[in-house]
Amino acid sequence: MPALIVKIKDTPSLERPLEIRISSKIVKKASARNLLRRRIKAVMGDILRVKKTGFVIIAKPKAVDLSFSAIKTEIERQIKP
């Protein structure tokens, strides 16, 4: 099971092309949730400039332990198929 689930939005809006969902049930500390959110935004920045579509990213419990490069690999693997 993947640590991050990447879905393409049906109706992308230019105001909010990226939605990141990290539940407090999955990650208890706000600082850990914010760190994960910042890493995902950094990875998605380049992708959003190229692709003109919206994305929803849902974090699973394994996502907390991922490094930046592992997050990048996980997201790119799900977007490029």
Secondary structure, 3 states (H helix, E strand, C coil): CCCEEEEECCCCCCCCCEEEECCCCCCCCHHHHHHHHHHHHHHHHHHHHHCCCCEEEEECHHHHHCCHHHHHHHHHHHHCC
